[in-house]
Amino acid sequence: QRRACKKHMYIVYKLPFSVRILLEAAIRNCDGFYIKEEDVQNILDWQRQQCKAEVPFSPARVLLQDFTGIPAMVDLAAMRDALAKHGVDPGLVNPKCPTDIIVDHLLQIDYSKCAIQNAPNPGGGDGPNPSQSTSRALPSRPPSRGGSQCGGARSSCSKAACSDSPASSGPLSASVQQIENTPLLCPFHLQPVSETDTAMKNQELELIRNKERLQFFKWCSKAFKNVNVVPPDVGAVHQVNLEYLSKVVQLSDGWIYPDSVVGTDSHTTMINGLGILGWGVGGIESEAVMLGQPVSLSLPQVVGCKLVGSINPLTTSIDIVLGITKHLRQAGIAGRFVEFFGPGVSQLSVPDRTTIANMCPEYNATVSFFPVDHVTLKHFKKTNFSQEKLELMESYMKAVKLFQTYGEPSDEPVFSEVIEINLSSMVPYVSGPKRPQDRVAVNSMKEDFHSCLDEKVGFKGFHIAKEKQETRVPFLHGGQEYQLVHGSVVIAAVISCTNNCNPSVMLTAGLLAKRAVEAGLEVKPYIQTSLAPGSGMVTHYLNASGVLPYFSQLGFEVIGYGCATCVGNTAPLPEAVVDAIKQGDLVACGVLSGNRHFEGRLCDCLRANYLASPPLVVAYAIAGTVAIDFETEPLGVTPEGKKVFLRDVWPSREEVQETEEATIIASIFKDLRGRMEKGNTFWNNFECPDSVVFPWDLKSTYIRSPNFFNKLSKEMPVPQSVENAHVLLFLGDKVTTDHISPAGSIARVSAAAKYLLSKRLTPREFNSYGARRGNDAVMTRGTFASIKLQNRFVGKAGPKTLHIPSGQMMDVYEAADRYQRDGVHLIILAGKDYGSGSSRDWVAKGPYLLGVRAVIAESFEKLHKNQLLGMGIMPLQFLPGQNADALELSGKEKFTIILPENLGARQQLTVKTSTEKSFTVTALFDSQTDVICFQHGGLLRYVARTLL
């Protein structure tokens, strides 16, 4: 027995870490029904069973945002009603798996103004007229190199209250205010201003518009066990998940086990950067997990991504993330797990890891997993974890071999395949001079720019004659003479936007500015410099880390919050600079850390523009030219004549990570914890029903009890064959979930709009399909309501179909309603890849409520196939080589699908038509559990009957 035990432990310790978590969950939850001993053995035998065995996974928790959370909780509330009607305690209905609902998708932008409108003009003087709407407006002249002044008629703060040096208090910006009367902050000095404006107005309308939904969520937080509702105005779902909800190690009922999660968003994969296994699922899958059913997945191949080599000192986190993403995209790893190991992993910070894990959809991996190591523990010391929890986490993870060490190669797991990435090969790049896709290594920048001068005019070339490439044009600025040449930098903009939002790159820029100032370097005053943080939080952490004053000394003043330089919102250059560029026909340059830089976009006199990381923007601004070799040429010369190279002032990764952990991470976690514990006055005082069952408001257009449990019997019904069914829709290939259940605005001529108009709502009050997912009447009418739907019964795209008995064309909902009133069964015919795209619960709930009993297609997206089963709709697949055309089906026949008494997994069924044709299909039930779920009429009915 000891030998057998040692053998098994050896096998376990050679499994990839992510597979070990699957194994632990299977052992702990093995119940002989959902999870069998055979499943445990298959996971243990991963090397031979990968891609062959289907295995269950029971995560530790479920993560929902409000759009997907509300229909799930409405279903549970309706299930309580069903139990109460049968005389059973409705309080028995609760999620078995702990569930967090983050209310973060409510906010709509009713008021949209750049912060610059309600804040001081960076150049001084009066601010914009508050009655004018000048969204994304920028100052008419560049900010001064001196301190900013708070002014403006609407939101002014006195100079006494706002000194020129940035204040250290006030971490919240205008975009993250609490709902109570917390004052907005001046975005330049982080001091309170006199009036709340845009954010508060948006939040007030949010709460008014969504009062019914919020009331329901508040009731759920009190009525259900195992449900935690994070109220609005606390944070976005993934932020809250990463920074507050994640436990790494769970403690429950005497058990200690690894944290894991499934969430209703593809970016749930971010959590794998913390050593927590998790990925995105659909709404019905999440409901299944909430009710105790595991997620089913093919035992995955696990690609080991070995990181070796040392990171180039000038390489930023963004360079690394994009470099690794590029390698993995080229590796062709779709549908597989990726697990990182090797000595290079320890050089990546936790924000780096979560960003790489977040890019999973970019390279089509299921997860990108970083096991817990000493870097993870160091990160958690700055977060919400107590010393006791940290010690427990470390001892547990080490005891069960889930803690990664970087020791001998013999200790490394066995992988399906190993991809090696040398971090040394990732050098910093810039993009330009005219297109984002034209990347140039920084160490080749000088050579590349000179070649651009030589080349013919095109995407890379300017065709400057050799004899004119050394042209120098003197000009006066501020009473002093300067010279411009080809490659001179005249615009330098540090922008924290979509591709530079990682805090480490902004910190690197700030620390570089600090070192440069301390070394005696400066930016020439004619260069138009600016700093546009992505939010007030960026300003806060730059201020808290002490680098904001150094940005200012180099001329990088905060100009406001919004899209600025890269959308062409650039203040005019000094006339002397423009004249010098025109006089010498110079290829002058702009350098920015945004995401757009096409020729002429920044300024019509600039022919070359480069996208660069924030620290490189600062570096090129100090150098004053892009035609520089940072290795051999100095960044600048001090007044004492000392040459200072970029390597002398570039901060180390260790310094950046230490500053990030000490100032940003700790500050963010402290702020989030405070908001979580405090909530907001509106939510805390919000009244909701105090009852076990929810008192449905029949007038509500947001929350309605669905009829999933109508005529629910205690006993499982005998399977009924589908007889004389009509085809509701005759569809082709690649019908997506957007075709089946649109998620955007409600069209004014749609069936859903007609319903809302009948409830005396105006089009302005329609809101979106996503917001109304708690109302089955809206969502059923929205099923197949896409204007892009291609129905072969109809000659053009649109949400119409043929009502076959009458020969009339009508809305899909109206046709289905007429069929149901006549007692006619319905099916759908489709081609390949039916149900591909993002996952939504209503892509299966909607067809179920329309009366669809089966979908016959050439192939299904696996996730959608499971959704159909979860609602009791049969996913039936044509045999290989067959389809509607090959079988000469017109779609206008009547179809009968015969179900045997002993229905089994992957059983072949016979379909007969009214034209006396007969063909065979495969019922895509993967297991007997699927069969039982279908026979009950879907997961919800199965769970309800279990409780009865």
N, C-alpha and C positions, 0 to 999 in steps of 0.2 A: 504493500500500500504506500509505504514511504517512497519507493522508487517511482510508482505511478504518479504520486503527488508531485514529486520533483520534476517528472517529465512534463506534466501538465503545466506547472509553473514556468518551466523553461519555454514552453510553447506560448504561454500568455505574454511573457516578457519579450518575445520576439515579434509580437503583434504590433502594428502601428498604434500610437497612443489613442487615436480617434476610434479605432476598432476596439480597443480595451474598454472605452466608455460604452460602446454598444454592448459589449459582452457583460459588463457589470450591470447595466440596466436590465438586460435579458434575464440574468440570474436572479436579481432582486425581485423582479416582477413576474417570474415564471408561475403561471396559474393553471397550466394544463389546457387552457382554452384559447385565450388570445396569444399567450406565449407558452410554447411547449419545450420540453427538454431537447427535442430535435433542433429547435431554433438555436438553443445554446450551443449544441454540438456543431452546428453549421458555422456559427461565428468563431468558435474555437478552432475549427478547421478552415479558417479564412483563406489560407494560401490556395487550397484546392477548390473552395466553394465560391470564391469571388466571381461575381457576374452570373452565377448559376442559381444560388439559393435566394429566395425571398425571405427577408427576416423582419421581425417587428422591432420597434424602438419606442420605449415609453419615456419621454423627456420629463425632466423634473418640474417644468412649469410651461405655461402658455403665455405668449405676449400678443396682445391685440391693440390696434389703434381703434379709435371710435367708429370709423366707417365700417370696419369688419366686426367690431365688438358689439355694436347695437343689434344687428340681426341675430347674433349668437345668443345674446341675453334675452331678446324677445322670444326666441324659440324655447328657452328654459322657462320663462315666465308662462308661456302658453302650455308647456308640459305640466306645470303646477296646476293650472286650471283643469287639465284632463284628469289628473289624479284626484283632485277635489271632487269632481263629478262622480267618480267611482267610489267615493267615501274613503279614500286613502290620504294619509297625511301629506299635503303638498310640500311641507318642509323637507321631505326626503329628497327633493330635486335640488341638487347642488353639484357644482363641478367637483369631480374627484381629484383633478389635477389643479394645483394652485394656478390662478389666472390673474394676470395684471392687465388692466385696460387703461391706456393712456389717452386722454381726451386732448388730442393735438391737431386734428384735421378740420376743426370747425371754422377757423378764422378765414374770412373772406376780406379782400382789400376793398372796402367801401371808400376809404379815404386814403389817397396815395400822394404823399408829398415827400420830397427829399428832406432830410434833416436840415439841410442848409437853409430851408425856408424859415424854419422856426428857431434858428440859431444865429449867432453873430456872423456877419460877413468877415471872412478871414482877412480881408484887406482893410478892415476897419470901416467906420461909417455906419449908416443906417442899413438895416436888413431889408429884405424884400417886403413889399406890401402884403400883409396877411390875406387880403381879399383877392389877391391874384393867385392863379393856379399855374405855377411854373415848375412842374414836376421835373426832378433831376437837374434843376438849374445849378449852374456853377458861377462863382464870382467872375466879374467882368475883367478883373486884372489879377495877376498872380499874387499869391500871398507874400507878405513882406518877410524878410529874414529875421525880423525882430519878433517880439511876443505878439500874440493875438489879443484882440480886444473884444469883450462881450458887449454887443450892442443890439439894436433892433427894436422895433416898436412893440412887437408881440411878446417875445420871450427874452427879455433882457435880464442880465444879472450884473450887478454893479462891479466896478473894478475893485472895490474893497472886498467884495465876496469872492471874486475870481481874480487872483493874482496871475501874472504872466507865467509863472511856473506851474506845471500841472499838479493838481491836487491828488492825493493818494486815496481819497475816500470815494465812495459811490460806485460800486461795481456794476450797477444795472444801467442799461441804456434805455432810450425811449422805446426800443422794440421789445423790451422784456420787463415791463412794469407790472406790478401787482394790480389787481382790479380795484383795490381800495385806493384812496387818494394819495398814493405815494407820488411825490413830485418827479417830473421828468428831469433829466440831467442835461446840462449844457454839454454837447458832445465834444467840445474842445477843451473844457476845463473840468468836466465831471463834477460840476456843482449844480445844485437844484435851480431850476428856472421857475418862473412864477405861474405858468399855466400848463396843464396837461393838454395834449392836442391829438395828433394823428393816432398814436397807439391806443390811447384811452377811448377815442371815438370808435375805432374798429372793434375794441373789446366789448364796449357797451352794446353795439349792434349785434356782435357775436352772441352775447348772452341773451338778448331779447329774441333774436331769430331762432335760437336753439333751446329756448326755455323748456319745451316739452322733452327734448332728448336729454338735457342735463338733469331734469327732474327724474327721468327714468333711470339714468346712471346713478343718481344719488340713492334712489330706492334699491337698486341692485347692490350697492356697496353695503347697505344695511341688511337686506333680506337674505342674501346668499352667503353661505360659508365659502371659504377659499377664493373669494373675489376681492381684489384690491383695485379701486378706481383712483387713478391719479388725475386730479381735476385739471381743468383748462388753465393756461397761463403758468404752468410749471416748467414745461420743456417738451421738446420733440421726442417722439417715441424712442428713437435709437439713442439719443442723448441720455434719457432717463434710464434706459436699459443698461447702457454702458456704465453710467456714473452712479446709479443708485440701486437698481434691482438685482444686479449680478452678485452672486454669492461665492462662486467658484466651488465651494464645498457647502452642501446643504445639510442642515440638522433638522430631523423630523421624526417624532415618535421613537426616539432612541436609535435611529439610523443616522449614519454619516455616509454621504454618497456624493458623487460629482454633480455639480450644477450642469444643467442642459436645458435647452429651450427650443420650441418651434414658435415662429411668429408669422403673422399674416402680412409679411412684406419681404421682398427679395433681399433687402439690405440687412435683414436679421443676421446675415453671415458676419457682420462686423464683430459680433460677440466672440467669434473664434480666435480673435487676436488676444483675448484674455485667457485662453485655455478652456473656454466653455463651448461645448459642441452645440451648434444650433444652425438652423436654416429656415427659409421661408416656406410656408404651406398655404393652401387655400382655406377659405372660410369654413367649409364643411369638414375638412381634415382637422382644423383647429377645434371645431365643436366635438369631433370624435375623440380627440385627445382629452379635452375637458371632461368628457363623460366616461373616461377610463379606457378607451380603445387606443392601442398603439398605432403609430405611423408605420406603414409598410414600405420597405425599400429593398431594392436589389442589393445584396451584400456587395459593397462598392470595391472597385479597384482603388488603391491608395498610391498616389504618386508621391514619392519622397523628393522634396525640393531641397537639395543640399547647398547651403550657402557657405562659400569659402572666400578667402582673401580679405584684405583690409579695405575699408571704404576710403576713397580719395578725400583728402581734407576739404576740398572745395565742393564736394558732392552734397547736395541737400537731400532732405527726406523725399521731396517730390521727385527728384531725379531717380532715387532708389525705387520708389513705388512704381513709377512709370516704366522703369527698366525691367523690374521683375514682372510687371503686367505684360510687357511686350514679349518677354521670353515665354511666359506661360501661354499666351495667346497663340504663339507660333508652335507650341508643343502639342497642340491638339488634345486637350484633356477634358473635353466636354463630358459632363455627367459624373466625373470622378471626384474623389476626395484628394486634396493636396495637403501634405503635411510637411512642415519646415523643420529641418534639422541641420546639424553641422556647426562649426565654430563661428560662422558669420552671423548666426541668428542672434547671438548675445549683443551684437552691435546695434540691433534695431530696438528703438524705444517702443513702448506700448502703443502710443499714438501711431507710429509707423506701422505696427503690426495690424492694428484695427483698420487702418486705411487700406492696406494690402488685402485683408480679408473682405473689406467692403467692395473691392473691385472684382469679386467672384463673377458677377454677371458679365463683366468685360471679357473674361477668358473662359466662361461657361463651366466653371467647376461648381460642384455642389457646395463644398466648404473649402476654406483654406485655413488649416488648423495650426496654431502655435501652442505647443504644450506649455504648461506652467514651468517657469524656471526662476532663477534668482532675479532677473529683470522684472518679471511679473510681481514678485513679492515686494521688491523695492518700490514699484509703482503703487501697490496697495497700501504701503505705509503712509502715503500722502492722501489717502481717500477715507472712506467711512469705516474702515476696518479697525477694530480695537486690537491691541497687542495680543490679547487672549485668542481672538479669532485668527490672527495671522499665524500664531504658533500652532493652533489646531490645524489650519490649512496646510502648513508646511509639513507637519508630522504625518498627517493623513496622506497627502499626495506622495510623499516619499515611501510610506509604508506599503502602499498599493501600486508602487512603480508607475505613478502618473506624473512624476516630477522629472523634468528633463535636465540631464547633466551633459556636459560636453567633454566626455572622457575618451575612452578607447573605442575605436571603430567596432570592436566586437560587441559593444553594448548597444549599438544602434539597432533599431527595429529592421525587419525585413519588409521591403516595399514591392508593389507590383512592378514598379519602374522607378529609376532614379534620374532626376534631372539636376545637373550641377550648374550653379550660377556663380560666377566669380565676381564678387562685389568690386574688386579692383578694376574691372572692365567698365564700370559705370562712371563715366566722366560727366562733368556738368556740360549741359548744352544750352544754346540759345536758339531761337527760331527767327529766320529772316533771310534777306532783308525785306521781303514782300509778302510771304505766305507762311502760315503757321506750320505747314508740313515740311518746310525746308529747314532741317535741323543742322546746326553747326556746332561742333565741339569747341568749347571755350579755348582750348589750347591751340586750335587752328583758326581762331577768329581773325587775326591780323592777315594771315595768308589768304583766307577765304574772301575777306572784304576787298583786298587788292585785286583778286581774280574777278570779282564782280565789277570792278571798275573797267577791266579789260573786255569783259564779255559783251556781246551784242545786247541791245535792249530786249529784255524778256523778263521771265520770272526771277532770274538771278542777276541779270546784267544791266549796266548803265552806259556802256560804250563811251568811256571818257578817253580822249586821246592821251597817249603816253606823255607828251610834252605838257599836258595840262594837269596831270595827276599830282604834281607837287605845288600846285597853286596855293598861295597864302594870301588871305585878305584881312588887312588890319581894320579895326573899327573901334569907336569909343563907346564905353558904357559906364555910366556913373563917374565920368571924368577920368577914367583910366583906359589905356589902350590894351586891346586883346587881339588875337588872331584866330581866324577860322580856316580849317583845311578840310579836305575830303575826309569824312569819318568823324568830324566833330560832333559831339553830343550837345544838343540844345534843349531837349526835353527829356526829363528823367522822372518817371512816375512809379512810386511804390503803391501797388494796389493789392488789397487782400480780397480776392474774389474767388471764383469757382475752382481755379487750378492752383491757387496759392493760399488756401484757407487753413492749411496745417500750421498750428501755432509755431512749430519749430523754425519754419523758414522766415516768418516775420521776426522771431526772436533773433535768429542769426543775423538778419539785416540790422536790427537794433544794436546788437553787441558789436557788429562790425563798425557801425557809426560811432559807437562809444570809443572803441579803440582808435579809430581814425582821428577823432577829435583830440584824444589824449596824446596822439603822436604828432599833433600839429598840422594835420591835413585839413583842407577845406574844399568846397565846391565853388567853382567860379560863379560869380553872381549873375551872369547873363543866362545861365542854364535854368530853364523853368522847371523847378522841382516841386513835387507834391506828394502827400501821403493820404491815401483814401482807405481807411480801415473798413473791413466788411461789416462791422457792427461796433456798438459801443463797448462790447466785451473785449474786442481786440484792443481798443484804446485803453481799456482798463488794465489788461495784462501787460501792455507795453509800458504803461505808467507804473504799475506795481513792480515791474522788473527793473525800473530805473533807467530805461533806454530812451524814453520819449524826448527828454530835453536834448539828447545828442542828435536825434533825428532833426530836431528844430534847429540846432546850431549849424547843421549842414544844409539847411534850407528846406527840409522835408517837413512842412507844416501840415497838420491835419486840415483837410479842405472840406470834409463832410463825408456823408455815407450815401453811396449810390454809385451807379455806373458813371465813370468820369472820362478819363483820357482815352480809354480804348473804344469808346463810342463816339469819339470826336469832340467831346465837351472840353476843349482845351482853350484856355485864355490866349489871346493874341501874343505872339512873341514880340520882344522889343523891336522897334522899327529898324534900329541900327543892325540887329542880327539878321533880319529879313533882307535888308539892303545888301549886306555882305554876302549872304548866300546867293542872291541873284547876280551880284556883280561878278563873282568868281564861278558862277554856274556849278556850285558845290553840291556834292552829295552829303548833305548834313543828315544827322541821325536823331531818332528818338528811341529811348529804351524804356520799356515798361514791363511790369509784372502782371499784365492783364491777359486777355485771351483773344484779342483782335488787334491787328496792326497793318492792315492792307495799305498799299501805297496811297499817300494823300489823306489817309483817314485821320491822323493826328493833326496834321497841318499841311496845307497845300504846297508849302515850300520845302517839305521834308520828303525826300525820295526813298530813304532807307529807314526802316523801323524794325526793331528787334524785340521779341518777347524774351524775357530773362527772369530768373528767380529774383525775389526782392533783394537779397544781399548783392547779387551781381548788378542790379540796377544802381545801388549805392556805389559800388566799385567803379562802374563805368562813368558815373556822374563825377566822382572824384578825379578819375583819370582824364575826363573831358573828351575822350575819343574811344571809338570801338576798335580802332586799328592799333591794338596793343597786345603784346605777348606778356601775360602776367608773370610768366616764369623768369624772363630775362630783363624785363623793363619795369622800372619802379612805378608804383601807383601815383606817387607824387614826391615832392621834395619839400622838406620842412624849411621854415625861415632861416634855420641855421645851416642849411645846405645838406642835410642828411637825407639819403634816399630811403624811402619806405616802400617795401614791396607788399603785394596783396597777402602773401603768406605771413607777413609780420602782424597784420591786423585781423586776419580771418579767425574767428573763434573756433575752438575745437568742438567736436560732437559731444564730448563729455561735458564741456562747459554749457553748451546749449541745452542738453538733456537735463543737467542738474538745475539750471535756471527754470526750465519748463516744469519740472516736477515740483520745485520749491515754490514757484510763484503762480503758475497757471493752473496746474492740476489741483493743488491744494485749495486755491481760491475758488475754482469752479465747483469742486466737491462741497466746499463749505457753503457756498451760495445755494447750490441745489438742495443740500440737506436742509438748510434753513427754510427754503420755499416749500419743500415737501412737508416739513413738520408744521409750518405755519399755515399752509394753504392760502386762501384769500378770503376776505370778508364775505364776498358774495356767496362763495361755495359753502363756507362754514355756516352761514345764516340761511342757506337755501332750504326751504321746507319741502318735504316729500312724504308720501303716504307711509304710514307705519302699519304695514299689513304683510301677511305671509304670501298672499296672492296679490298681483298688481291690479289696481282698480282702473281698468281701461277706460279712457275717455273716448266715447263714440264719435266726438266731433274732431278728434285729433287727426291731422294729416301727416304726422310724423311717426307716431307709434300706434300700431294696430295688432291685435292678436291674429296670427295666421291660422289657416284652417288645416294645418298638418295633422291635427289630432281629432278632426271631425270623425264621428262614428268609430272611434277607437274601441276595439273589443279586447277583452282580457286574454283571449286565446289567439294564437297565430292563425291567420286564415289559410285555407287551402289555396295553393298557387293557382291562379286563374289564367288560362290562355288568352292571348290577345286575338279577338275575333272581329273580322270584317273592318279592320282599321283603315282610316283614310290617311294619306300623307299630308301632314301640315305644311312641310317645307321640303323642297327637292333641291339640295345644295351640292356644290362642287367641292373642290379641294381647298384645304387650308382655311377652313372656317374658324376664326379666332374667337376667343372669349369676348373681345370687344364687339364682334358681330352679334354674339348671343346676348350679352348683357352690357350695354353701353354704360360708361361711368361718368360722363360729362354732364353738360347742361341738358335740361329738358326742352326739346323743341316745341314751339308753340302750336304746331299742327299735329303733334303726336297723340297717341291714345292716353298717355299719362297726363298730358296737358289738358285734354278734355275732362279727365277725372278731376283734376285740381280746379279747373274752372267751374265745374259743377259744385265744388265746395266753396265757391265764392272767393277764390284766391286770384290775385292778379298775376300776370307773367313775372313781374318783379319779385313776387313771393315764391316762385316755383322752387328756388334753390337748385340743387343738383340731384342726380340719381344716387350718388354716394351718400348725400346727407339724408335721403329718404329711404335708406335700406331697411329701416324699421317698419315700413308700411308696405305690406305685401300687395296691396291694391295698386300702388304706384309701380312697384318692381315687376309685377306680373305684366302690367301694361307696357313696361319698358323692355320686356324680353323680346329679342329679335327686332328691336326698334332702331337698329343702326341704319343710317342712310346709305351705308356702303354694302349692305347685305345683297348678295347675288343669288336670287331665288330663280331656279330654272323655269318655274311656272310663270314668271314675270319677265317681260322683255327688257327691263332696265333695273338698275340698282335702287333699292329702297325697302322700307319695312312693310311690304305688301305680299299677299299670297292669294292663291286661287281657292275659293270655297267650291270644292269639286261638285257637290250635288246641285248647286244652283248655277255654277259657271260664273259667279261674280268675283271680281277682284276687290279685296278689302284689306284693312289693317290686319296684321297677324293676330293681334289680340281679339279683334272682333270675330274673325273666322273661328278661332279656337273656342271662344265663348259660345258661338252658335253650334259648333260640333258638340260641346259638352251638354248644352241644353237638349240636344237631340239624342244624347246617350251614345255618341260615337267615339270609339277608341281612336287614338292618334299615334302615328309614328313619324320619324324623320329619316329621310334618305340622304346620305352624304358621301363624300369622296375620301381622300387621304388627309391625315393629320387633323381630324376633327377635334376642336377644343384646344388648339394651341394658344399660347399667349399667357398673360397674367391670370392668376387664379382668383376667382370670386365665387362666393357661395351661391349667388343668384344665377350663375350660369347653369346650375342644376335645379335650384328651387323654382326658378321661373318656368322652365319647361314642364316640371312636375305639376305646377298649378295650372298650366295651360292644358293639362290632360295628356301629355306625351307619355306613352308607356314604354317605348323602345326607340333607340337610335341604331340604324343599320348603316355602317360606314366601312370604307376600305381599311382604315386604320384610325386609331385614337391617340391623342396625347394622353399619356398614362395618368397624369394627375386628374384630367377631366373625366377619364373613364372611372376613376375612383369616386369622383364627385357624383356622377350619375348613379352609381351603385348606392352611394350614401343616401340618395333620395328615392331609391326603389325603382329607378329607370333602368331597363336592360340595355347594356352596351353590347351590340351584336356585330360581329365582323364578317364581311364577305370572305369566302374561301380564297386562297391565293389565286390570282389571275382573274378573279371575278369582280364585277362591279355592276352598277345599275345599267350602264350602256351595254356591257358584254351580255347581260341577261335580257336585254331589250325591254327594260322596264320604262314605262312612260311616267310613272308616279301617280297616275290617275286610277290605278287598279285599287281594289280592296285587298288588304293583307291579313292573313291569319297566321299567328305564331303559336305553335303547339308546345305546351310545357308538359314534360313528363312528371309523374308523381315524385320520383326520386331524382330531383335535379342535382347535378354534380358540378364540380369545378371543370372548366374548359370543355363543357359538354357541347356537342353539336345538335342544333335544333333545326327543324324543318319549317320553312316558310312557304305558305301556299297563297296564290293570288286568285282573284275573281276571274282571271283569264285562263285559269287552269294550268298556269305555270307553277313550278315548284323548285325551290333551291334550298341549299343548306348554308347555315351560318354558324359561327362559333360564339357561344356565350362567354364573355370575358370575365368569368368568375375565377379568380386566381386561387381561391381556397374555399374550404367549407364554411369558414367564417363569413366570406362574401355571400355565399348562398343563403345562409341563415339571415343575414342582414337584409338581403333582397326579399326573402319570403315574408319578412315582417313588414315590408313596405318602406324600408330605409332605416337608417341608424336611429333617427329620433323616435320612431315608433317602436323599434326594438328596445331601446332604453326605457321608454315609458312602460312597455309591457313587463319588462324585468322588474320595475318598481311596483307595478300592480300585482 
